[in-house]
Amino acid sequence: MTETEGKTALLLLGCPQVPVQTSVAIHLCDQLRERGIAPVIAGTGSARKLIEVADPKRRYIGEVVDLDDCIDAIAEKERDFDYAYVFIHNDGGVSYAGTLSAISQAHLVGIVYGEHADETAALITFPCEVVATKATHNPMPIVVKLGKVLP
Amino acid sequence: MSCIEQIEYEILLQGASFKESAEYIKKHFREWYEVEPGYRLFDSHLIGVPPVVLGVEGEDVIFPYVKPCRGTFLLRANSPDEVAKLRAKKKR
């Protein structure tokens, strides 16, 4: 039994406008499962559909829930996670990460990507581990950096 | 913020950043309050970077509404109940 066995992680997906989000999320689910951590994906309708279509037999992803419902459940203290990974490529993503910093006890990681990653990362003024790279189409820079902060 | 479509509101700003929305409230409204993200407003939980700034004018509450794909909207809605709840907090 490892230290991470039986723990849970939230992957909070925002607007899937930047292509790397879906592949990095599925990759992260795989890495978390390798460590015995159960991944739960929360996202917008289109972000969830992209994930579910890409992994139809759910070999990597697990539970997939609505973004607003998930925030409601955490805010109402009905549910929480050990780790939370927020996918951020715009100001809205920063706001969702900021919300989790206030309502969740999870270890919070902001995965910041896209053309304006540095400027977006600078908006994170609350406790949050940040993994930032300008990746838009090639997920590898994020995957490499993310690998260094996984539990 | 799933219930927002059920209330009547006016859009004061759209396309602004969350920070710009907070600054707008502080600049244009004398009465404003700071709450934590997750604060329950109109039966929904506020999304935002802490602290979230809410404005009050008369019986109207001015608040940020974040959409994942479209960013922050600054909305104004009439609600004596929400205003009373905020006024029960310490004014900043």
gemmi code that builds the backbone of each chain (N, CA, C; Angstrom):
import gemmi

chains = {
    "A": [
        ("MET", (0.854, -1.201, 0.000), (0.000, 0.000, 0.000), (0.887, 1.247, 0.000)),
        ("THR", (0.678, 2.099, -1.001), (1.473, 3.321, -1.080), (0.779, 4.436, -0.295)),
        ("GLU", (1.511, 5.536, -0.169), (0.984, 6.689, 0.581), (-0.250, 7.294, -0.086)),
        ("THR", (-0.338, 7.143, -1.405), (-1.437, 7.777, -2.142), (-2.626, 6.839, -2.381)),
        ("GLU", (-2.462, 5.576, -2.068), (-3.517, 4.572, -2.308), (-4.830, 4.985, -1.620)),
        ("GLY", (-5.929, 4.905, -2.385), (-7.236, 5.203, -1.805), (-7.586, 6.668, -1.749)),
        ("LYS", (-6.682, 7.510, -2.232), (-6.990, 8.947, -2.221), (-7.773, 9.332, -3.479)),
        ("THR", (-8.284, 10.562, -3.484), (-9.102, 11.023, -4.609), (-8.539, 12.321, -5.177)),
        ("ALA", (-8.759, 12.505, -6.453), (-8.309, 13.746, -7.094), (-9.400, 14.293, -7.998)),
        ("LEU", (-9.583, 15.589, -7.915), (-10.511, 16.284, -8.806), (-9.725, 16.897, -9.961)),
        ("LEU", (-10.194, 16.665, -11.164), (-9.646, 17.347, -12.339), (-10.730, 18.305, -12.813)),
        ("LEU", (-10.495, 19.584, -12.658), (-11.516, 20.569, -12.993), (-11.202, 21.173, -14.361)),
        ("LEU", (-12.042, 20.842, -15.332), (-11.802, 21.279, -16.705), (-12.638, 22.508, -17.035)),
        ("GLY", (-12.008, 23.451, -17.701), (-12.745, 24.632, -18.135), (-13.140, 24.503, -19.589)),
        ("CYS", (-13.274, 25.629, -20.238), (-13.616, 25.665, -21.663), (-12.554, 24.890, -22.453)),
        ("PRO", (-12.974, 23.959, -23.312), (-11.983, 23.137, -24.040), (-11.438, 23.809, -25.296)),
        ("GLN", (-11.337, 25.116, -25.263), (-10.913, 25.888, -26.427), (-9.478, 25.550, -26.858)),
        ("VAL", (-8.614, 25.239, -25.883), (-7.219, 24.923, -26.200), (-7.071, 23.398, -26.285)),
        ("PRO", (-6.551, 22.896, -27.399), (-6.570, 21.450, -27.661), (-5.908, 20.566, -26.594)),
        ("VAL", (-4.870, 21.041, -25.919), (-4.134, 20.152, -25.005), (-4.960, 19.689, -23.808)),
        ("GLN", (-6.016, 20.387, -23.470), (-6.727, 20.074, -22.225), (-7.173, 18.611, -22.149)),
        ("THR", (-7.822, 18.127, -23.206), (-8.405, 16.790, -23.154), (-7.326, 15.715, -23.013)),
        ("SER", (-6.275, 15.798, -23.809), (-5.250, 14.742, -23.750), (-4.476, 14.787, -22.437)),
        ("VAL", (-4.198, 15.974, -21.938), (-3.487, 16.070, -20.658), (-4.365, 15.528, -19.527)),
        ("ALA", (-5.661, 15.800, -19.600), (-6.566, 15.308, -18.549), (-6.600, 13.772, -18.536)),
        ("ILE", (-6.694, 13.173, -19.708), (-6.715, 11.697, -19.763), (-5.369, 11.134, -19.300)),
        ("HIS", (-4.293, 11.754, -19.722), (-2.963, 11.330, -19.276), (-2.850, 11.440, -17.753)),
        ("LEU", (-3.338, 12.529, -17.210), (-3.266, 12.730, -15.755), (-4.096, 11.674, -15.021)),
        ("CYS", (-5.259, 11.330, -15.567), (-6.072, 10.260, -14.961), (-5.265, 8.968, -14.881)),
        ("ASP", (-4.568, 8.648, -15.970), (-3.751, 7.432, -15.994), (-2.663, 7.480, -14.923)),
        ("GLN", (-1.977, 8.603, -14.837), (-0.904, 8.748, -13.854), (-1.429, 8.654, -12.415)),
        ("LEU", (-2.589, 9.229, -12.185), (-3.180, 9.181, -10.844), (-3.585, 7.751, -10.499)),
        ("ARG", (-4.205, 7.064, -11.455), (-4.601, 5.671, -11.215), (-3.389, 4.800, -10.903)),
        ("GLU", (-2.271, 5.054, -11.592), (-1.019, 4.321, -11.327), (-0.609, 4.449, -9.865)),
        ("ARG", (-1.002, 5.550, -9.272), (-0.633, 5.821, -7.881), (-1.746, 5.431, -6.906)),
        ("GLY", (-2.781, 4.807, -7.428), (-3.887, 4.373, -6.564), (-4.862, 5.481, -6.229)),
        ("ILE", (-4.763, 6.597, -6.953), (-5.640, 7.753, -6.695), (-6.810, 7.721, -7.676)),
        ("ALA", (-8.032, 7.822, -7.161), (-9.226, 7.792, -8.017), (-9.482, 9.180, -8.601)),
        ("PRO", (-9.449, 9.319, -9.942), (-9.716, 10.629, -10.537), (-11.202, 10.880, -10.748)),
        ("VAL", (-11.624, 12.104, -10.485), (-12.994, 12.525, -10.772), (-12.892, 13.781, -11.644)),
        ("ILE", (-13.538, 13.743, -12.782), (-13.479, 14.889, -13.691), (-14.748, 15.731, -13.555)),
        ("ALA", (-14.551, 17.036, -13.393), (-15.680, 17.979, -13.417), (-15.416, 18.943, -14.563)),
        ("GLY", (-16.438, 19.201, -15.358), (-16.202, 20.097, -16.482), (-17.471, 20.634, -17.079)),
        ("THR", (-17.288, 21.540, -18.017), (-18.421, 22.040, -18.788), (-18.949, 20.895, -19.663)),
        ("GLY", (-20.130, 21.076, -20.222), (-20.723, 20.020, -21.045), (-19.812, 19.589, -22.187)),
        ("SER", (-19.246, 20.550, -22.899), (-18.409, 20.191, -24.044), (-17.080, 19.576, -23.591)),
        ("ALA", (-16.525, 20.054, -22.503), (-15.277, 19.464, -21.989), (-15.504, 18.013, -21.588)),
        ("ARG", (-16.642, 17.740, -20.976), (-16.961, 16.358, -20.556), (-17.167, 15.464, -21.767)),
        ("LYS", (-17.856, 15.967, -22.758), (-18.108, 15.164, -23.969), (-16.796, 14.803, -24.660)),
        ("LEU", (-15.882, 15.754, -24.765), (-14.594, 15.470, -25.402), (-13.862, 14.345, -24.675)),
        ("ILE", (-13.912, 14.386, -23.367), (-13.242, 13.364, -22.554), (-13.934, 12.007, -22.729)),
        ("GLU", (-15.248, 12.019, -22.643), (-15.991, 10.747, -22.685), (-15.900, 10.083, -24.059)),
        ("VAL", (-15.875, 10.890, -25.092), (-15.751, 10.323, -26.447), (-14.337, 9.773, -26.664)),
        ("ALA", (-13.341, 10.436, -26.088), (-11.958, 9.995, -26.276), (-11.643, 8.716, -25.495)),
        ("ASP", (-12.392, 8.447, -24.431), (-12.145, 7.256, -23.610), (-13.481, 6.537, -23.363)),
        ("PRO", (-14.061, 5.978, -24.447), (-15.438, 5.457, -24.351), (-15.594, 4.294, -23.367)),
        ("LYS", (-14.564, 3.513, -23.181), (-14.667, 2.387, -22.242), (-14.175, 2.768, -20.846)),
        ("ARG", (-13.872, 4.013, -20.696), (-13.416, 4.548, -19.404), (-12.261, 3.738, -18.823)),
        ("ARG", (-11.284, 3.504, -19.662), (-10.090, 2.797, -19.178), (-9.235, 3.720, -18.323)),
        ("TYR", (-9.318, 5.012, -18.556), (-8.491, 5.979, -17.826), (-9.326, 6.879, -16.930)),
        ("ILE", (-10.390, 7.439, -17.507), (-11.216, 8.349, -16.712), (-12.104, 7.535, -15.773)),
        ("GLY", (-12.672, 8.192, -14.797), (-13.602, 7.519, -13.887), (-14.905, 8.283, -13.880)),
        ("GLU", (-15.281, 8.736, -12.691), (-16.517, 9.508, -12.563), (-16.366, 10.853, -13.293)),
        ("VAL", (-17.414, 11.251, -13.985), (-17.415, 12.542, -14.683), (-18.663, 13.302, -14.232)),
        ("VAL", (-18.468, 14.525, -13.733), (-19.601, 15.265, -13.159), (-19.675, 16.681, -13.716)),
        ("ASP", (-20.829, 17.283, -13.549), (-21.045, 18.656, -13.987), (-20.244, 19.634, -13.119)),
        ("LEU", (-19.677, 20.623, -13.764), (-18.818, 21.595, -13.076), (-19.543, 22.319, -11.933)),
        ("ASP", (-20.708, 22.872, -12.236), (-21.438, 23.642, -11.210), (-21.912, 22.749, -10.066)),
        ("ASP", (-22.360, 21.545, -10.411), (-22.794, 20.610, -9.357), (-21.639, 20.268, -8.428)),
        ("CYS", (-20.466, 20.110, -9.020), (-19.285, 19.758, -8.225), (-18.917, 20.899, -7.271)),
        ("ILE", (-18.918, 22.125, -7.790), (-18.612, 23.285, -6.938), (-19.643, 23.382, -5.813)),
        ("ASP", (-20.917, 23.189, -6.156), (-21.973, 23.240, -5.135), (-21.712, 22.216, -4.028)),
        ("ALA", (-21.368, 20.982, -4.423), (-21.156, 19.909, -3.441), (-19.975, 20.212, -2.521)),
        ("ILE", (-18.913, 20.778, -3.085), (-17.743, 21.110, -2.258), (-18.076, 22.282, -1.335)),
        ("ALA", (-18.736, 23.294, -1.895), (-19.082, 24.477, -1.091), (-20.025, 24.124, 0.053)),
        ("GLU", (-20.907, 23.160, -0.207), (-21.858, 22.727, 0.832), (-21.249, 21.685, 1.770)),
        ("LYS", (-19.971, 21.383, 1.563), (-19.220, 20.419, 2.365), (-19.808, 19.005, 2.302)),
        ("GLU", (-20.407, 18.690, 1.173), (-20.931, 17.341, 0.958), (-19.845, 16.435, 0.386)),
        ("ARG", (-18.813, 17.062, -0.180), (-17.787, 16.277, -0.851), (-16.491, 17.070, -0.884)),
        ("ASP", (-15.351, 16.350, -0.814), (-14.065, 17.018, -1.024), (-13.055, 15.987, -1.541)),
        ("PHE", (-11.892, 16.463, -1.911), (-10.885, 15.615, -2.553), (-9.537, 15.826, -1.869)),
        ("ASP", (-8.632, 14.873, -2.080), (-7.287, 15.020, -1.521), (-6.422, 15.933, -2.399)),
        ("TYR", (-6.649, 15.839, -3.701), (-5.904, 16.661, -4.656), (-6.903, 17.308, -5.623)),
        ("ALA", (-6.555, 18.494, -6.087), (-7.400, 19.145, -7.105), (-6.489, 19.756, -8.168)),
        ("TYR", (-6.727, 19.369, -9.411), (-5.969, 19.890, -10.549), (-6.919, 20.738, -11.400)),
        ("VAL", (-6.637, 22.015, -11.469), (-7.517, 22.910, -12.235), (-6.824, 23.273, -13.551)),
        ("PHE", (-7.501, 23.026, -14.646), (-6.971, 23.348, -15.974), (-7.319, 24.803, -16.290)),
        ("ILE", (-6.276, 25.598, -16.535), (-6.462, 27.048, -16.637), (-5.836, 27.588, -17.919)),
        ("HIS", (-6.653, 28.233, -18.738), (-6.059, 28.926, -19.882), (-6.627, 30.338, -20.030)),
        ("ASN", (-7.472, 30.741, -19.090), (-8.027, 32.097, -19.156), (-8.396, 32.572, -17.749)),
        ("ASP", (-8.902, 33.779, -17.697), (-9.260, 34.397, -16.418), (-10.323, 33.566, -15.680)),
        ("GLY", (-11.248, 32.976, -16.435), (-12.275, 32.138, -15.814), (-11.671, 30.947, -15.081)),
        ("GLY", (-10.672, 30.334, -15.678), (-9.998, 29.199, -15.037), (-9.350, 29.604, -13.726)),
        ("VAL", (-8.750, 30.807, -13.716), (-8.137, 31.312, -12.474), (-9.215, 31.479, -11.402)),
        ("SER", (-10.388, 31.965, -11.815), (-11.480, 32.172, -10.851), (-11.943, 30.843, -10.246)),
        ("TYR", (-12.010, 29.809, -11.058), (-12.403, 28.499, -10.524), (-11.341, 27.963, -9.561)),
        ("ALA", (-10.065, 28.149, -9.905), (-8.999, 27.710, -8.992), (-9.073, 28.500, -7.685)),
        ("GLY", (-9.334, 29.804, -7.798), (-9.467, 30.631, -6.597), (-10.610, 30.166, -5.719)),
        ("THR", (-11.686, 29.754, -6.361), (-12.836, 29.236, -5.607), (-12.449, 27.974, -4.846)),
        ("LEU", (-11.756, 27.056, -5.527), (-11.350, 25.825, -4.840), (-10.398, 26.121, -3.682)),
        ("SER", (-9.548, 27.142, -3.860), (-8.608, 27.475, -2.777), (-9.361, 27.879, -1.511)),
        ("ALA", (-10.572, 28.405, -1.704), (-11.353, 28.876, -0.553), (-12.281, 27.813, 0.016)),
        ("ILE", (-12.791, 26.913, -0.823), (-13.834, 25.992, -0.340), (-13.355, 24.561, -0.138)),
        ("SER", (-12.174, 24.231, -0.650), (-11.712, 22.833, -0.593), (-10.451, 22.706, 0.259)),
        ("GLN", (-10.292, 21.539, 0.845), (-9.081, 21.241, 1.612), (-8.036, 20.546, 0.738)),
        ("ALA", (-8.352, 20.319, -0.523), (-7.456, 19.573, -1.419), (-6.141, 20.301, -1.646)),
        ("HIS", (-5.083, 19.522, -1.908), (-3.834, 20.127, -2.375), (-4.099, 20.615, -3.795)),
        ("LEU", (-3.982, 21.924, -3.997), (-4.415, 22.540, -5.245), (-3.253, 22.762, -6.215)),
        ("VAL", (-3.452, 22.289, -7.439), (-2.456, 22.494, -8.493), (-3.145, 23.180, -9.674)),
        ("GLY", (-2.611, 24.286, -10.125), (-3.137, 24.966, -11.308), (-2.285, 24.601, -12.509)),
        ("ILE", (-2.898, 23.980, -13.506), (-2.190, 23.628, -14.739), (-2.508, 24.730, -15.739)),
        ("VAL", (-1.545, 25.620, -15.940), (-1.774, 26.811, -16.768), (-1.098, 26.610, -18.126)),
        ("TYR", (-1.850, 26.825, -19.197), (-1.326, 26.567, -20.535), (-1.939, 27.584, -21.494)),
        ("GLY", (-1.549, 27.463, -22.758), (-2.083, 28.398, -23.750), (-1.080, 29.504, -24.056)),
        ("GLU", (-1.425, 30.277, -25.054), (-0.529, 31.317, -25.567), (-0.129, 32.334, -24.497)),
        ("HIS", (-1.045, 32.632, -23.573), (-0.781, 33.668, -22.560), (-0.569, 33.056, -21.174)),
        ("ALA", (0.085, 31.911, -21.147), (0.226, 31.162, -19.886), (0.912, 31.983, -18.790)),
        ("ASP", (1.956, 32.716, -19.142), (2.696, 33.466, -18.108), (1.825, 34.560, -17.487)),
        ("GLU", (1.112, 35.281, -18.349), (0.237, 36.357, -17.849), (-0.908, 35.763, -17.014)),
        ("THR", (-1.431, 34.645, -17.467), (-2.529, 34.006, -16.729), (-2.035, 33.509, -15.377)),
        ("ALA", (-0.851, 32.897, -15.354), (-0.293, 32.379, -14.092), (-0.071, 33.511, -13.089)),
        ("ALA", (0.238, 34.702, -13.596), (0.488, 35.848, -12.707), (-0.782, 36.286, -11.973)),
        ("LEU", (-1.947, 35.859, -12.469), (-3.216, 36.223, -11.818), (-3.502, 35.340, -10.596)),
        ("ILE", (-2.701, 34.290, -10.429), (-2.932, 33.371, -9.302), (-2.274, 33.950, -8.060)),
        ("THR", (-3.105, 34.574, -7.234), (-2.595, 35.290, -6.057), (-2.999, 34.590, -4.762)),
        ("PHE", (-3.401, 33.344, -4.864), (-3.869, 32.571, -3.710), (-3.025, 31.301, -3.618)),
        ("PRO", (-3.073, 30.592, -2.487), (-2.237, 29.397, -2.343), (-2.572, 28.332, -3.394)),
        ("CYS", (-1.605, 28.023, -4.244), (-1.845, 27.083, -5.346), (-0.497, 26.748, -5.979)),
        ("GLU", (-0.212, 25.467, -6.106), (0.995, 25.075, -6.836), (0.731, 25.276, -8.326)),
        ("VAL", (1.647, 25.923, -9.022), (1.386, 26.273, -10.422), (2.339, 25.539, -11.358)),
        ("VAL", (1.761, 24.932, -12.390), (2.538, 24.333, -13.477), (2.145, 25.117, -14.725)),
        ("ALA", (3.050, 25.922, -15.248), (2.689, 26.798, -16.373), (3.584, 26.572, -17.573)),
        ("THR", (2.972, 26.493, -18.746), (3.716, 26.387, -19.995), (2.856, 26.934, -21.132)),
        ("LYS", (3.500, 27.447, -22.163), (2.740, 28.072, -23.260), (2.119, 27.051, -24.210)),
        ("ALA", (2.097, 25.801, -23.883), (1.588, 24.749, -24.771), (0.156, 25.027, -25.223)),
        ("THR", (-0.102, 24.815, -26.483), (-1.473, 24.907, -27.000), (-1.877, 23.619, -27.721)),
        ("HIS", (-1.010, 23.140, -28.629), (-1.313, 21.911, -29.373), (-0.480, 20.728, -28.910)),
        ("ASN", (0.746, 20.981, -28.484), (1.642, 19.898, -28.066), (1.556, 19.729, -26.544)),
        ("PRO", (1.015, 18.619, -26.080), (0.845, 18.457, -24.630), (2.124, 18.104, -23.876)),
        ("MET", (3.183, 17.754, -24.587), (4.364, 17.223, -23.906), (5.009, 18.174, -22.876)),
        ("PRO", (5.128, 19.470, -23.176), (5.720, 20.348, -22.151), (4.930, 20.317, -20.829)),
        ("ILE", (3.621, 20.213, -20.929), (2.819, 20.154, -19.699), (3.016, 18.809, -19.014)),
        ("VAL", (2.986, 17.751, -19.817), (3.118, 16.407, -19.252), (4.435, 16.287, -18.478)),
        ("VAL", (5.499, 16.817, -19.052), (6.816, 16.731, -18.402), (6.809, 17.508, -17.085)),
        ("LYS", (6.302, 18.732, -17.120), (6.273, 19.559, -15.900), (5.337, 18.971, -14.850)),
        ("LEU", (4.212, 18.468, -15.315), (3.232, 17.895, -14.397), (3.811, 16.666, -13.689)),
        ("GLY", (4.582, 15.890, -14.430), (5.206, 14.681, -13.861), (6.071, 14.987, -12.656)),
        ("LYS", (6.599, 16.200, -12.608), (7.493, 16.570, -11.504), (6.744, 16.955, -10.234)),
        ("VAL", (5.439, 17.215, -10.351), (4.688, 17.635, -9.153), (3.639, 16.597, -8.721)),
        ("LEU", (3.578, 15.475, -9.438), (2.600, 14.461, -9.038), (3.002, 13.843, -7.706)),
        ("PRO", (2.026, 13.433, -6.897), (2.369, 12.861, -5.579), (3.079, 11.521, -5.713)),
    ],
    "B": [
        ("MET", (-23.349, 28.687, -9.958), (-24.215, 29.795, -10.349), (-25.271, 29.322, -11.345)),
        ("SER", (-25.796, 28.152, -11.163), (-26.698, 27.573, -12.140), (-28.069, 28.256, -12.153)),
        ("CYS", (-28.422, 29.013, -11.121), (-29.760, 29.597, -11.033), (-29.814, 31.022, -11.553)),
        ("ILE", (-28.729, 31.516, -12.087), (-28.657, 32.923, -12.460), (-29.668, 33.289, -13.544)),
        ("GLU", (-29.964, 32.344, -14.402), (-30.911, 32.633, -15.486), (-32.336, 32.828, -14.955)),
        ("GLN", (-32.561, 32.467, -13.707), (-33.907, 32.579, -13.146), (-34.185, 33.945, -12.515)),
        ("ILE", (-33.183, 34.806, -12.501), (-33.415, 36.138, -11.936), (-33.317, 37.188, -13.048)),
        ("GLU", (-33.867, 38.356, -12.766), (-33.725, 39.456, -13.724), (-32.471, 40.228, -13.371)),
        ("TYR", (-31.654, 40.483, -14.366), (-30.403, 41.187, -14.091), (-30.058, 42.121, -15.248)),
        ("GLU", (-29.160, 43.046, -14.919), (-28.615, 43.961, -15.922), (-27.120, 43.677, -16.010)),
        ("ILE", (-26.592, 43.645, -17.224), (-25.151, 43.419, -17.387), (-24.435, 44.767, -17.358)),
        ("LEU", (-23.566, 44.958, -16.384), (-22.807, 46.206, -16.287), (-21.497, 46.117, -17.055)),
        ("LEU", (-20.861, 44.957, -17.022), (-19.588, 44.761, -17.720), (-19.548, 43.350, -18.286)),
        ("GLN", (-18.959, 43.214, -19.451), (-18.669, 41.871, -19.939), (-17.350, 41.916, -20.696)),
        ("GLY", (-16.618, 40.812, -20.645), (-15.311, 40.783, -21.291), (-14.213, 41.365, -20.416)),
        ("ALA", (-14.545, 41.765, -19.201), (-13.525, 42.271, -18.276), (-12.939, 41.090, -17.502)),
        ("SER", (-11.788, 41.304, -16.909), (-11.226, 40.255, -16.063), (-11.917, 40.299, -14.702)),
        ("PHE", (-11.719, 39.257, -13.924), (-12.316, 39.225, -12.596), (-11.802, 40.402, -11.759)),
        ("LYS", (-10.498, 40.654, -11.873), (-9.884, 41.750, -11.116), (-10.477, 43.100, -11.536)),
        ("GLU", (-10.649, 43.290, -12.833), (-11.222, 44.552, -13.331), (-12.655, 44.739, -12.827)),
        ("SER", (-13.394, 43.645, -12.727), (-14.767, 43.735, -12.215), (-14.780, 44.193, -10.760)),
        ("ALA", (-13.858, 43.648, -9.979), (-13.762, 44.044, -8.563), (-13.392, 45.520, -8.455)),
        ("GLU", (-12.462, 45.953, -9.296), (-12.038, 47.359, -9.274), (-13.183, 48.279, -9.706)),
        ("TYR", (-13.983, 47.823, -10.659), (-15.133, 48.612, -11.127), (-16.114, 48.848, -9.980)),
        ("ILE", (-16.373, 47.789, -9.214), (-17.313, 47.925, -8.090), (-16.773, 48.934, -7.075)),
        ("LYS", (-15.499, 48.784, -6.738), (-14.920, 49.687, -5.731), (-14.930, 51.143, -6.206)),
        ("LYS", (-14.773, 51.335, -7.517), (-14.710, 52.692, -8.063), (-16.103, 53.327, -8.200)),
        ("HIS", (-17.105, 52.520, -8.550), (-18.420, 53.074, -8.891), (-19.480, 52.949, -7.801)),
        ("PHE", (-19.200, 52.179, -6.755), (-20.212, 52.004, -5.698), (-19.577, 52.297, -4.342)),
        ("ARG", (-20.225, 53.172, -3.607), (-19.671, 53.534, -2.297), (-19.800, 52.403, -1.297)),
        ("GLU", (-20.827, 51.575, -1.474), (-21.075, 50.488, -0.528), (-20.647, 49.171, -1.169)),
        ("TRP", (-19.655, 48.536, -0.597), (-19.231, 47.249, -1.128), (-18.724, 46.349, -0.003)),
        ("TYR", (-18.739, 45.068, -0.269), (-18.403, 44.064, 0.739), (-17.462, 43.031, 0.130)),
        ("GLU", (-16.661, 42.430, 0.987), (-15.792, 41.340, 0.535), (-16.305, 40.032, 1.126)),
        ("VAL", (-16.453, 39.038, 0.272), (-16.879, 37.709, 0.725), (-15.906, 36.681, 0.152)),
        ("GLU", (-15.969, 35.489, 0.679), (-15.127, 34.409, 0.167), (-15.794, 33.770, -1.059)),
        ("PRO", (-15.004, 33.251, -2.001), (-15.604, 32.451, -3.067), (-16.433, 31.328, -2.444)),
        ("GLY", (-17.505, 30.959, -3.100), (-18.400, 29.954, -2.528), (-19.545, 30.580, -1.748)),
        ("TYR", (-19.457, 31.900, -1.499), (-20.542, 32.612, -0.813), (-21.851, 32.377, -1.568)),
        ("ARG", (-22.905, 32.095, -0.834), (-24.185, 31.767, -1.468), (-24.970, 33.046, -1.799)),
        ("LEU", (-25.196, 33.244, -3.076), (-25.926, 34.418, -3.560), (-26.925, 33.939, -4.600)),
        ("PHE", (-28.182, 34.340, -4.455), (-29.248, 33.874, -5.356), (-29.254, 32.344, -5.471)),
        ("ASP", (-29.063, 31.703, -4.319), (-29.119, 30.244, -4.241), (-28.016, 29.545, -5.050)),
        ("SER", (-26.956, 30.265, -5.320), (-25.824, 29.680, -6.036), (-24.538, 30.084, -5.317)),
        ("HIS", (-23.442, 29.407, -5.658), (-22.167, 29.715, -5.018), (-21.302, 30.579, -5.935)),
        ("LEU", (-20.805, 31.677, -5.396), (-20.002, 32.594, -6.196), (-18.662, 31.971, -6.569)),
        ("ILE", (-18.286, 32.172, -7.820), (-16.987, 31.740, -8.324), (-16.078, 32.959, -8.384)),
        ("GLY", (-14.824, 32.814, -7.958), (-13.926, 33.950, -8.080), (-12.663, 33.826, -7.271)),
        ("VAL", (-11.788, 34.797, -7.485), (-10.522, 34.870, -6.759), (-10.764, 35.604, -5.443)),
        ("PRO", (-10.341, 35.026, -4.334), (-10.600, 35.689, -3.046), (-9.770, 36.957, -2.879)),
        ("PRO", (-10.358, 37.980, -2.224), (-11.750, 38.079, -1.792), (-12.644, 38.544, -2.953)),
        ("VAL", (-13.876, 38.079, -2.972), (-14.832, 38.493, -4.008), (-15.525, 39.772, -3.545)),
        ("VAL", (-15.505, 40.780, -4.402), (-16.109, 42.077, -4.045), (-17.538, 42.143, -4.587)),
        ("LEU", (-18.467, 42.512, -3.704), (-19.878, 42.686, -4.082), (-20.289, 44.118, -3.778)),
        ("GLY", (-20.970, 44.733, -4.710), (-21.442, 46.093, -4.491), (-22.911, 46.115, -4.113)),
        ("VAL", (-23.297, 47.198, -3.446), (-24.712, 47.376, -3.086), (-25.096, 48.817, -3.387)),
        ("GLU", (-26.267, 48.991, -4.010), (-26.815, 50.332, -4.213), (-28.323, 50.227, -4.059)),
        ("GLY", (-28.842, 50.907, -3.060), (-30.279, 50.770, -2.762), (-30.588, 49.320, -2.420)),
        ("GLU", (-31.496, 48.728, -3.189), (-31.832, 47.312, -2.967), (-31.254, 46.428, -4.068)),
        ("ASP", (-30.259, 46.956, -4.764), (-29.596, 46.179, -5.822), (-28.259, 45.632, -5.335)),
        ("VAL", (-27.947, 44.441, -5.773), (-26.636, 43.865, -5.490), (-25.883, 43.747, -6.814)),
        ("ILE", (-24.607, 44.091, -6.784), (-23.764, 44.056, -7.978), (-22.723, 42.971, -7.742)),
        ("PHE", (-22.648, 42.009, -8.643), (-21.821, 40.836, -8.368), (-21.206, 40.265, -9.650)),
        ("PRO", (-20.044, 39.612, -9.516), (-19.406, 38.991, -10.673), (-19.998, 37.606, -10.938)),
        ("TYR", (-20.166, 37.300, -12.198), (-20.668, 35.987, -12.597), (-19.690, 35.420, -13.622)),
        ("VAL", (-19.040, 34.321, -13.272), (-17.980, 33.755, -14.119), (-18.513, 32.606, -14.947)),
        ("LYS", (-18.294, 32.712, -16.264), (-18.613, 31.594, -17.157), (-17.280, 31.049, -17.670)),
        ("PRO", (-17.096, 29.728, -17.637), (-15.789, 29.151, -17.993), (-15.279, 29.587, -19.370)),
        ("CYS", (-16.167, 29.692, -20.334), (-15.722, 30.020, -21.697), (-15.766, 31.506, -22.001)),
        ("ARG", (-16.566, 32.235, -21.273), (-16.791, 33.644, -21.635), (-16.262, 34.638, -20.631)),
        ("GLY", (-15.663, 34.170, -19.561), (-15.068, 35.062, -18.589), (-16.076, 35.649, -17.612)),
        ("THR", (-15.733, 36.823, -17.105), (-16.525, 37.427, -16.034), (-17.541, 38.433, -16.569)),
        ("PHE", (-18.750, 38.320, -16.081), (-19.797, 39.311, -16.335), (-20.069, 40.000, -14.998)),
        ("LEU", (-20.207, 41.297, -15.030), (-20.597, 42.004, -13.815), (-22.084, 42.304, -13.925)),
        ("LEU", (-22.858, 41.742, -12.992), (-24.313, 41.834, -13.068), (-24.885, 42.674, -11.927)),
        ("ARG", (-26.058, 43.219, -12.188), (-26.777, 43.983, -11.169), (-28.194, 43.423, -11.097)),
        ("ALA", (-28.622, 43.084, -9.893), (-29.966, 42.507, -9.736), (-30.598, 43.038, -8.462)),
        ("ASN", (-31.913, 43.184, -8.510), (-32.639, 43.678, -7.345), (-32.926, 42.534, -6.376)),
        ("SER", (-32.550, 42.716, -5.133), (-32.844, 41.695, -4.132), (-32.708, 42.278, -2.719)),
        ("PRO", (-33.813, 42.746, -2.146), (-33.737, 43.262, -0.775), (-33.176, 42.220, 0.196)),
        ("ASP", (-33.487, 40.952, -0.011), (-33.001, 39.901, 0.894), (-31.479, 39.759, 0.839)),
        ("GLU", (-30.945, 39.717, -0.372), (-29.487, 39.559, -0.506), (-28.764, 40.797, 0.024)),
        ("VAL", (-29.364, 41.972, -0.220), (-28.762, 43.215, 0.280), (-28.765, 43.218, 1.817)),
        ("ALA", (-29.863, 42.790, 2.395), (-29.944, 42.749, 3.867), (-28.912, 41.776, 4.434)),
        ("LYS", (-28.735, 40.668, 3.753), (-27.746, 39.671, 4.203), (-26.336, 40.262, 4.168)),
        ("LEU", (-26.063, 41.004, 3.103), (-24.730, 41.622, 3.001), (-24.551, 42.726, 4.041)),
        ("ARG", (-25.613, 43.500, 4.244), (-25.509, 44.614, 5.203), (-25.345, 44.118, 6.629)),
        ("ALA", (-25.748, 42.880, 6.859), (-25.540, 42.300, 8.185), (-24.052, 41.992, 8.416)),
        ("LYS", (-23.308, 41.969, 7.291), (-21.860, 41.769, 7.421), (-21.221, 43.133, 7.647)),
        ("LYS", (-19.947, 43.116, 7.998), (-19.257, 44.381, 8.211), (-18.950, 45.048, 6.882)),
        ("LYS", (-19.328, 46.328, 6.756), (-19.058, 47.077, 5.528), (-17.568, 47.364, 5.420)),
        ("ARG", (-16.993, 47.299, 4.173), (-15.577, 47.605, 3.978), (-15.404, 49.032, 3.487)),
    ],
}
model = gemmi.Model(1)
for chain_id, residues in chains.items():
    chain = gemmi.Chain(chain_id)
    for i, (resn, *xyz) in enumerate(residues, 1):
        res = gemmi.Residue()
        res.name, res.seqid = resn, gemmi.SeqId(i, " ")
        for name, pos in zip(("N", "CA", "C"), xyz):
            atom = gemmi.Atom()
            atom.name, atom.element = name, gemmi.Element(name[0])
            atom.pos, atom.b_iso = gemmi.Position(*pos), 0.0
            res.add_atom(atom)
        chain.add_residue(res)
    model.add_chain(chain)
structure = gemmi.Structure()
structure.add_model(model)
structure.setup_entities()
